[in-house]
Amino acid sequence: MQIPGIHHITAIASDPQRNLDFYTSVIGLRLVKLTVNFDDPGTYHFYFGDSQGKPGTILTFFPWPGANSGRVGTGQATAVPFAVPTLAGWTERLTAAGVAVGSPIERFGEQVLRFADPDGMPLELTAPTLDGSFTEVTGFSGVTLSVQNPEATERLLTSTFGYTTLGTEGNRTRFISTAGDTVDVLREPEMRRGTMGAGTVHHVAFRAESDEIQTKWQLELSKLGHQVTPVLDRQYFHSIYFREPGGVLFEIATDPPGFATDETPDALGTHLKLPPWLENRRSEVERILPKLRMPGVR
């Protein structure tokens, strides 16, 4: 078995409206699902992605109003890089939105633009070139993990997940999946351990093509000594979780059933969707949730 790539990345935010506006209006992602945190139904769960909500493009947020800021550090994903065909026009777009942007740097032959979202979560845009015309984000190019001692993390990625080592630059080693997205592992022995809060990544989810394959991963990871959760129903995919040796929370999520199970593709993200077990509490949930101005509505 091989992991074909990243399914989604989930992070924590503070202000729901600010988070929604930034990722739709500035980054240009589509809100593909508006739902709630199943364990805390008074909190939204936003799913942003491409126009179809394909695995590998999905960035999700739990936006807790007034949440304390977390600390980015080891045992976490410490940068979320988006892929674009070119960086042309992006510095101007971000600057116009009030985002502080540095100069592009080169990494593994790519051009990289580094910045942060309104809660301080590190983001990147990666592209093969600086030239051309402005283009929108196409999905993740990968994810960056920071760990104090990376050997066991790297062994999990290669020997278990089937990623291939691409190379090392400084303290950064890059691994690539069969789908072409990457995991960069940073050796950070002096960095403090991260703490959860607004502006930090909660977990990184990798893809399983089916429930049957997910079950095989559950058994395989358990045999290797990882503490793996039971399968959890997330309505749009099924999930298992475990902590990789460096402390980052990993998930393996199924591709099906997908986000079009309760909305048509052209209506994705336009209505609050609740799982069946919360539907009888809809009026209560809607009363608790902060009011939102939806993308495109003035």
Contacts in CASP RR format, 6 or more apart in sequence:
PFRMAT RR
TARGET T0000
AUTHOR 0000-0000-0000
METHOD contacts of the structure
MODEL  1
MQIPGIHHITAIASDPQRNLDFYTSVIGLRLVKLTVNFDDPGTYHFYFGD
SQGKPGTILTFFPWPGANSGRVGTGQATAVPFAVPTLAGWTERLTAAGVA
VGSPIERFGEQVLRFADPDGMPLELTAPTLDGSFTEVTGFSGVTLSVQNP
EATERLLTSTFGYTTLGTEGNRTRFISTAGDTVDVLREPEMRRGTMGAGT
VHHVAFRAESDEIQTKWQLELSKLGHQVTPVLDRQYFHSIYFREPGGVLF
EIATDPPGFATDETPDALGTHLKLPPWLENRRSEVERILPKLRMPGVR
1 213 0 8 1.000
1 216 0 8 1.000
1 217 0 8 1.000
1 220 0 8 1.000
2 161 0 8 1.000
2 162 0 8 1.000
2 177 0 8 1.000
2 178 0 8 1.000
3 161 0 8 1.000
3 162 0 8 1.000
3 163 0 8 1.000
3 177 0 8 1.000
3 206 0 8 1.000
3 207 0 8 1.000
3 208 0 8 1.000
3 252 0 8 1.000
4 177 0 8 1.000
4 178 0 8 1.000
4 179 0 8 1.000
4 207 0 8 1.000
4 209 0 8 1.000
5 56 0 8 1.000
5 177 0 8 1.000
5 178 0 8 1.000
5 179 0 8 1.000
5 180 0 8 1.000
5 181 0 8 1.000
5 206 0 8 1.000
5 207 0 8 1.000
6 55 0 8 1.000
6 56 0 8 1.000
6 140 0 8 1.000
6 142 0 8 1.000
6 143 0 8 1.000
6 177 0 8 1.000
6 181 0 8 1.000
6 204 0 8 1.000
6 205 0 8 1.000
6 206 0 8 1.000
6 207 0 8 1.000
7 55 0 8 1.000
7 56 0 8 1.000
7 58 0 8 1.000
7 205 0 8 1.000
7 206 0 8 1.000
7 207 0 8 1.000
7 208 0 8 1.000
7 237 0 8 1.000
7 251 0 8 1.000
7 252 0 8 1.000
7 253 0 8 1.000
7 255 0 8 1.000
8 47 0 8 1.000
8 55 0 8 1.000
8 56 0 8 1.000
8 58 0 8 1.000
8 59 0 8 1.000
8 60 0 8 1.000
8 205 0 8 1.000
8 253 0 8 1.000
9 58 0 8 1.000
9 59 0 8 1.000
9 60 0 8 1.000
9 77 0 8 1.000
9 80 0 8 1.000
9 140 0 8 1.000
9 143 0 8 1.000
9 201 0 8 1.000
9 203 0 8 1.000
9 204 0 8 1.000
9 205 0 8 1.000
10 59 0 8 1.000
10 60 0 8 1.000
10 61 0 8 1.000
10 62 0 8 1.000
10 201 0 8 1.000
10 202 0 8 1.000
10 203 0 8 1.000
10 205 0 8 1.000
10 251 0 8 1.000
11 59 0 8 1.000
11 60 0 8 1.000
11 61 0 8 1.000
11 62 0 8 1.000
11 80 0 8 1.000
11 121 0 8 1.000
11 199 0 8 1.000
11 200 0 8 1.000
11 201 0 8 1.000
11 202 0 8 1.000
12 61 0 8 1.000
12 62 0 8 1.000
12 63 0 8 1.000
12 64 0 8 1.000
12 67 0 8 1.000
12 70 0 8 1.000
12 119 0 8 1.000
12 196 0 8 1.000
12 197 0 8 1.000
12 198 0 8 1.000
12 199 0 8 1.000
12 200 0 8 1.000
12 201 0 8 1.000
12 202 0 8 1.000
13 19 0 8 1.000
13 61 0 8 1.000
13 62 0 8 1.000
13 63 0 8 1.000
13 64 0 8 1.000
13 67 0 8 1.000
13 117 0 8 1.000
13 118 0 8 1.000
13 119 0 8 1.000
13 121 0 8 1.000
13 198 0 8 1.000
13 199 0 8 1.000
14 63 0 8 1.000
14 64 0 8 1.000
14 65 0 8 1.000
14 66 0 8 1.000
14 67 0 8 1.000
14 69 0 8 1.000
14 119 0 8 1.000
14 198 0 8 1.000
14 199 0 8 1.000
15 63 0 8 1.000
15 65 0 8 1.000
15 66 0 8 1.000
15 118 0 8 1.000
16 44 0 8 1.000
16 46 0 8 1.000
16 63 0 8 1.000
16 65 0 8 1.000
16 290 0 8 1.000
16 292 0 8 1.000
17 290 0 8 1.000
17 292 0 8 1.000
17 293 0 8 1.000
18 118 0 8 1.000
19 46 0 8 1.000
19 61 0 8 1.000
19 63 0 8 1.000
19 117 0 8 1.000
19 118 0 8 1.000
19 119 0 8 1.000
20 31 0 8 1.000
20 46 0 8 1.000
20 63 0 8 1.000
20 292 0 8 1.000
20 294 0 8 1.000
20 295 0 8 1.000
21 295 0 8 1.000
22 97 0 8 1.000
22 117 0 8 1.000
22 118 0 8 1.000
23 29 0 8 1.000
23 31 0 8 1.000
23 46 0 8 1.000
23 48 0 8 1.000
23 59 0 8 1.000
23 61 0 8 1.000
23 117 0 8 1.000
24 30 0 8 1.000
24 31 0 8 1.000
24 48 0 8 1.000
24 295 0 8 1.000
25 97 0 8 1.000
25 295 0 8 1.000
26 93 0 8 1.000
26 94 0 8 1.000
26 97 0 8 1.000
26 99 0 8 1.000
27 48 0 8 1.000
27 82 0 8 1.000
27 123 0 8 1.000
27 137 0 8 1.000
28 136 0 8 1.000
28 137 0 8 1.000
29 48 0 8 1.000
29 49 0 8 1.000
29 50 0 8 1.000
29 57 0 8 1.000
29 59 0 8 1.000
29 137 0 8 1.000
30 48 0 8 1.000
30 49 0 8 1.000
30 50 0 8 1.000
30 51 0 8 1.000
30 53 0 8 1.000
30 268 0 8 1.000
30 269 0 8 1.000
31 46 0 8 1.000
31 47 0 8 1.000
31 48 0 8 1.000
31 268 0 8 1.000
31 269 0 8 1.000
31 294 0 8 1.000
31 295 0 8 1.000
32 47 0 8 1.000
32 48 0 8 1.000
32 49 0 8 1.000
32 50 0 8 1.000
32 52 0 8 1.000
32 53 0 8 1.000
32 58 0 8 1.000
32 259 0 8 1.000
32 268 0 8 1.000
32 269 0 8 1.000
33 45 0 8 1.000
33 46 0 8 1.000
33 47 0 8 1.000
33 236 0 8 1.000
33 259 0 8 1.000
33 263 0 8 1.000
33 268 0 8 1.000
33 269 0 8 1.000
33 273 0 8 1.000
34 44 0 8 1.000
34 46 0 8 1.000
34 47 0 8 1.000
34 269 0 8 1.000
34 270 0 8 1.000
34 271 0 8 1.000
34 272 0 8 1.000
34 273 0 8 1.000
34 292 0 8 1.000
35 44 0 8 1.000
35 45 0 8 1.000
35 47 0 8 1.000
35 235 0 8 1.000
35 272 0 8 1.000
35 273 0 8 1.000
35 274 0 8 1.000
35 275 0 8 1.000
36 42 0 8 1.000
36 43 0 8 1.000
36 44 0 8 1.000
36 45 0 8 1.000
36 272 0 8 1.000
36 274 0 8 1.000
36 278 0 8 1.000
36 285 0 8 1.000
36 289 0 8 1.000
37 43 0 8 1.000
37 44 0 8 1.000
37 45 0 8 1.000
37 62 0 8 1.000
38 45 0 8 1.000
38 234 0 8 1.000
38 235 0 8 1.000
38 275 0 8 1.000
38 278 0 8 1.000
40 62 0 8 1.000
41 274 0 8 1.000
41 278 0 8 1.000
41 281 0 8 1.000
41 285 0 8 1.000
41 288 0 8 1.000
42 285 0 8 1.000
42 288 0 8 1.000
42 289 0 8 1.000
43 62 0 8 1.000
43 63 0 8 1.000
43 64 0 8 1.000
43 289 0 8 1.000
44 61 0 8 1.000
44 62 0 8 1.000
44 63 0 8 1.000
44 289 0 8 1.000
44 290 0 8 1.000
44 292 0 8 1.000
45 60 0 8 1.000
45 61 0 8 1.000
45 62 0 8 1.000
46 60 0 8 1.000
46 61 0 8 1.000
46 63 0 8 1.000
47 53 0 8 1.000
47 58 0 8 1.000
47 59 0 8 1.000
47 60 0 8 1.000
47 236 0 8 1.000
47 259 0 8 1.000
47 269 0 8 1.000
48 58 0 8 1.000
48 59 0 8 1.000
48 60 0 8 1.000
48 61 0 8 1.000
49 57 0 8 1.000
49 58 0 8 1.000
49 59 0 8 1.000
49 139 0 8 1.000
50 57 0 8 1.000
50 138 0 8 1.000
50 139 0 8 1.000
52 265 0 8 1.000
52 268 0 8 1.000
53 258 0 8 1.000
53 259 0 8 1.000
53 268 0 8 1.000
55 207 0 8 1.000
55 253 0 8 1.000
55 255 0 8 1.000
56 139 0 8 1.000
56 140 0 8 1.000
56 181 0 8 1.000
56 207 0 8 1.000
57 138 0 8 1.000
57 139 0 8 1.000
57 140 0 8 1.000
59 80 0 8 1.000
59 140 0 8 1.000
62 202 0 8 1.000
64 198 0 8 1.000
65 290 0 8 1.000
66 198 0 8 1.000
67 197 0 8 1.000
67 198 0 8 1.000
68 197 0 8 1.000
68 198 0 8 1.000
69 119 0 8 1.000
69 120 0 8 1.000
69 197 0 8 1.000
69 198 0 8 1.000
69 199 0 8 1.000
70 194 0 8 1.000
70 195 0 8 1.000
70 196 0 8 1.000
70 197 0 8 1.000
70 198 0 8 1.000
70 199 0 8 1.000
70 200 0 8 1.000
71 192 0 8 1.000
71 194 0 8 1.000
71 195 0 8 1.000
71 200 0 8 1.000
72 78 0 8 1.000
72 121 0 8 1.000
72 122 0 8 1.000
72 146 0 8 1.000
72 194 0 8 1.000
72 199 0 8 1.000
72 200 0 8 1.000
73 146 0 8 1.000
73 188 0 8 1.000
73 191 0 8 1.000
73 192 0 8 1.000
73 193 0 8 1.000
73 194 0 8 1.000
74 146 0 8 1.000
74 147 0 8 1.000
74 148 0 8 1.000
74 188 0 8 1.000
74 191 0 8 1.000
74 192 0 8 1.000
74 193 0 8 1.000
74 194 0 8 1.000
74 246 0 8 1.000
74 247 0 8 1.000
75 145 0 8 1.000
75 146 0 8 1.000
75 147 0 8 1.000
75 148 0 8 1.000
75 193 0 8 1.000
75 194 0 8 1.000
75 246 0 8 1.000
75 247 0 8 1.000
75 248 0 8 1.000
76 145 0 8 1.000
76 146 0 8 1.000
76 194 0 8 1.000
76 200 0 8 1.000
76 201 0 8 1.000
76 248 0 8 1.000
77 143 0 8 1.000
77 144 0 8 1.000
77 145 0 8 1.000
77 146 0 8 1.000
77 201 0 8 1.000
77 203 0 8 1.000
77 204 0 8 1.000
77 248 0 8 1.000
78 122 0 8 1.000
78 144 0 8 1.000
78 145 0 8 1.000
78 146 0 8 1.000
78 186 0 8 1.000
78 201 0 8 1.000
79 114 0 8 1.000
79 122 0 8 1.000
79 123 0 8 1.000
79 124 0 8 1.000
79 143 0 8 1.000
79 144 0 8 1.000
79 184 0 8 1.000
80 121 0 8 1.000
80 122 0 8 1.000
80 123 0 8 1.000
80 124 0 8 1.000
80 140 0 8 1.000
80 142 0 8 1.000
80 143 0 8 1.000
80 144 0 8 1.000
80 201 0 8 1.000
81 112 0 8 1.000
81 123 0 8 1.000
81 124 0 8 1.000
81 125 0 8 1.000
81 126 0 8 1.000
81 140 0 8 1.000
81 141 0 8 1.000
81 142 0 8 1.000
81 143 0 8 1.000
81 144 0 8 1.000
82 123 0 8 1.000
82 124 0 8 1.000
82 125 0 8 1.000
82 126 0 8 1.000
82 137 0 8 1.000
82 138 0 8 1.000
82 139 0 8 1.000
82 140 0 8 1.000
82 141 0 8 1.000
83 125 0 8 1.000
83 126 0 8 1.000
83 127 0 8 1.000
83 137 0 8 1.000
83 138 0 8 1.000
83 139 0 8 1.000
83 140 0 8 1.000
83 141 0 8 1.000
83 142 0 8 1.000
84 90 0 8 1.000
84 125 0 8 1.000
84 126 0 8 1.000
84 127 0 8 1.000
84 135 0 8 1.000
84 136 0 8 1.000
84 137 0 8 1.000
84 138 0 8 1.000
85 127 0 8 1.000
85 128 0 8 1.000
85 129 0 8 1.000
85 135 0 8 1.000
85 138 0 8 1.000
86 127 0 8 1.000
86 128 0 8 1.000
86 129 0 8 1.000
86 130 0 8 1.000
86 131 0 8 1.000
86 132 0 8 1.000
86 133 0 8 1.000
86 134 0 8 1.000
86 135 0 8 1.000
87 104 0 8 1.000
87 111 0 8 1.000
87 113 0 8 1.000
87 125 0 8 1.000
87 127 0 8 1.000
87 129 0 8 1.000
87 130 0 8 1.000
88 129 0 8 1.000
88 130 0 8 1.000
88 131 0 8 1.000
88 132 0 8 1.000
88 133 0 8 1.000
88 134 0 8 1.000
88 135 0 8 1.000
89 134 0 8 1.000
90 101 0 8 1.000
90 113 0 8 1.000
90 125 0 8 1.000
90 134 0 8 1.000
91 101 0 8 1.000
91 102 0 8 1.000
91 104 0 8 1.000
91 113 0 8 1.000
93 134 0 8 1.000
94 101 0 8 1.000
94 113 0 8 1.000
94 115 0 8 1.000
95 101 0 8 1.000
99 115 0 8 1.000
99 116 0 8 1.000
100 115 0 8 1.000
100 116 0 8 1.000
101 113 0 8 1.000
101 114 0 8 1.000
101 115 0 8 1.000
102 113 0 8 1.000
102 114 0 8 1.000
102 115 0 8 1.000
104 111 0 8 1.000
104 112 0 8 1.000
104 113 0 8 1.000
104 130 0 8 1.000
105 111 0 8 1.000
105 112 0 8 1.000
105 114 0 8 1.000
106 112 0 8 1.000
107 126 0 8 1.000
107 169 0 8 1.000
107 172 0 8 1.000
108 166 0 8 1.000
108 167 0 8 1.000
108 169 0 8 1.000
108 174 0 8 1.000
109 128 0 8 1.000
110 126 0 8 1.000
110 127 0 8 1.000
110 128 0 8 1.000
110 141 0 8 1.000
111 126 0 8 1.000
111 127 0 8 1.000
111 128 0 8 1.000
111 129 0 8 1.000
111 130 0 8 1.000
112 124 0 8 1.000
112 125 0 8 1.000
112 126 0 8 1.000
113 124 0 8 1.000
113 125 0 8 1.000
113 126 0 8 1.000
114 122 0 8 1.000
114 123 0 8 1.000
114 124 0 8 1.000
115 123 0 8 1.000
115 124 0 8 1.000
116 122 0 8 1.000
116 123 0 8 1.000
117 123 0 8 1.000
117 199 0 8 1.000
119 198 0 8 1.000
119 199 0 8 1.000
120 199 0 8 1.000
121 199 0 8 1.000
121 200 0 8 1.000
121 201 0 8 1.000
124 141 0 8 1.000
124 144 0 8 1.000
125 137 0 8 1.000
126 141 0 8 1.000
140 181 0 8 1.000
141 181 0 8 1.000
141 182 0 8 1.000
142 181 0 8 1.000
142 182 0 8 1.000
142 183 0 8 1.000
142 184 0 8 1.000
143 181 0 8 1.000
143 182 0 8 1.000
143 183 0 8 1.000
143 184 0 8 1.000
143 204 0 8 1.000
144 172 0 8 1.000
144 183 0 8 1.000
144 184 0 8 1.000
144 185 0 8 1.000
144 186 0 8 1.000
145 153 0 8 1.000
145 183 0 8 1.000
145 184 0 8 1.000
145 185 0 8 1.000
145 186 0 8 1.000
145 204 0 8 1.000
145 246 0 8 1.000
145 248 0 8 1.000
146 186 0 8 1.000
146 188 0 8 1.000
146 191 0 8 1.000
147 153 0 8 1.000
147 185 0 8 1.000
147 186 0 8 1.000
147 187 0 8 1.000
147 188 0 8 1.000
147 245 0 8 1.000
147 246 0 8 1.000
147 247 0 8 1.000
147 248 0 8 1.000
148 187 0 8 1.000
148 188 0 8 1.000
148 189 0 8 1.000
148 191 0 8 1.000
148 246 0 8 1.000
149 187 0 8 1.000
149 189 0 8 1.000
149 246 0 8 1.000
150 173 0 8 1.000
150 185 0 8 1.000
150 186 0 8 1.000
150 187 0 8 1.000
150 246 0 8 1.000
152 244 0 8 1.000
152 245 0 8 1.000
152 246 0 8 1.000
153 185 0 8 1.000
153 244 0 8 1.000
153 245 0 8 1.000
153 246 0 8 1.000
153 248 0 8 1.000
154 165 0 8 1.000
154 173 0 8 1.000
154 175 0 8 1.000
154 185 0 8 1.000
156 244 0 8 1.000
156 245 0 8 1.000
157 163 0 8 1.000
157 175 0 8 1.000
157 183 0 8 1.000
157 185 0 8 1.000
158 164 0 8 1.000
158 165 0 8 1.000
158 175 0 8 1.000
160 220 0 8 1.000
160 221 0 8 1.000
160 224 0 8 1.000
161 177 0 8 1.000
161 206 0 8 1.000
162 177 0 8 1.000
162 178 0 8 1.000
163 175 0 8 1.000
163 176 0 8 1.000
163 177 0 8 1.000
163 183 0 8 1.000
164 175 0 8 1.000
164 176 0 8 1.000
165 173 0 8 1.000
165 174 0 8 1.000
165 175 0 8 1.000
166 174 0 8 1.000
166 175 0 8 1.000
166 176 0 8 1.000
166 182 0 8 1.000
167 173 0 8 1.000
167 174 0 8 1.000
168 174 0 8 1.000
171 186 0 8 1.000
171 187 0 8 1.000
171 188 0 8 1.000
172 184 0 8 1.000
172 185 0 8 1.000
172 186 0 8 1.000
172 187 0 8 1.000
173 184 0 8 1.000
173 185 0 8 1.000
173 187 0 8 1.000
174 182 0 8 1.000
174 183 0 8 1.000
174 184 0 8 1.000
174 185 0 8 1.000
175 182 0 8 1.000
175 183 0 8 1.000
175 184 0 8 1.000
175 185 0 8 1.000
176 182 0 8 1.000
177 183 0 8 1.000
179 207 0 8 1.000
194 200 0 8 1.000
196 202 0 8 1.000
202 249 0 8 1.000
203 241 0 8 1.000
203 248 0 8 1.000
203 249 0 8 1.000
203 250 0 8 1.000
203 251 0 8 1.000
204 248 0 8 1.000
204 249 0 8 1.000
204 250 0 8 1.000
204 251 0 8 1.000
205 239 0 8 1.000
205 250 0 8 1.000
205 251 0 8 1.000
205 252 0 8 1.000
205 253 0 8 1.000
206 250 0 8 1.000
206 251 0 8 1.000
206 252 0 8 1.000
206 253 0 8 1.000
207 252 0 8 1.000
207 253 0 8 1.000
207 254 0 8 1.000
207 255 0 8 1.000
208 214 0 8 1.000
208 217 0 8 1.000
208 252 0 8 1.000
208 253 0 8 1.000
208 254 0 8 1.000
208 255 0 8 1.000
209 254 0 8 1.000
209 255 0 8 1.000
210 254 0 8 1.000
210 255 0 8 1.000
210 256 0 8 1.000
211 231 0 8 1.000
211 238 0 8 1.000
211 254 0 8 1.000
211 256 0 8 1.000
213 254 0 8 1.000
214 231 0 8 1.000
214 238 0 8 1.000
214 240 0 8 1.000
214 252 0 8 1.000
214 253 0 8 1.000
214 254 0 8 1.000
215 231 0 8 1.000
217 240 0 8 1.000
217 252 0 8 1.000
218 228 0 8 1.000
218 231 0 8 1.000
218 240 0 8 1.000
218 252 0 8 1.000
221 228 0 8 1.000
221 240 0 8 1.000
221 242 0 8 1.000
222 228 0 8 1.000
226 242 0 8 1.000
226 243 0 8 1.000
226 244 0 8 1.000
227 242 0 8 1.000
227 243 0 8 1.000
228 240 0 8 1.000
228 241 0 8 1.000
228 242 0 8 1.000
229 239 0 8 1.000
229 240 0 8 1.000
229 241 0 8 1.000
229 242 0 8 1.000
230 240 0 8 1.000
231 238 0 8 1.000
231 239 0 8 1.000
231 240 0 8 1.000
232 238 0 8 1.000
232 239 0 8 1.000
232 240 0 8 1.000
232 241 0 8 1.000
233 275 0 8 1.000
234 253 0 8 1.000
235 261 0 8 1.000
235 262 0 8 1.000
235 273 0 8 1.000
235 275 0 8 1.000
236 257 0 8 1.000
236 258 0 8 1.000
236 259 0 8 1.000
236 261 0 8 1.000
237 253 0 8 1.000
237 254 0 8 1.000
237 255 0 8 1.000
237 256 0 8 1.000
237 257 0 8 1.000
237 258 0 8 1.000
238 253 0 8 1.000
238 254 0 8 1.000
239 251 0 8 1.000
239 252 0 8 1.000
239 253 0 8 1.000
239 254 0 8 1.000
240 251 0 8 1.000
240 252 0 8 1.000
241 249 0 8 1.000
241 250 0 8 1.000
241 251 0 8 1.000
242 249 0 8 1.000
242 250 0 8 1.000
243 249 0 8 1.000
243 250 0 8 1.000
244 250 0 8 1.000
259 268 0 8 1.000
260 268 0 8 1.000
262 273 0 8 1.000
263 269 0 8 1.000
263 270 0 8 1.000
263 271 0 8 1.000
263 273 0 8 1.000
270 294 0 8 1.000
272 285 0 8 1.000
272 286 0 8 1.000
272 289 0 8 1.000
274 281 0 8 1.000
274 282 0 8 1.000
274 285 0 8 1.000
278 285 0 8 1.000
END
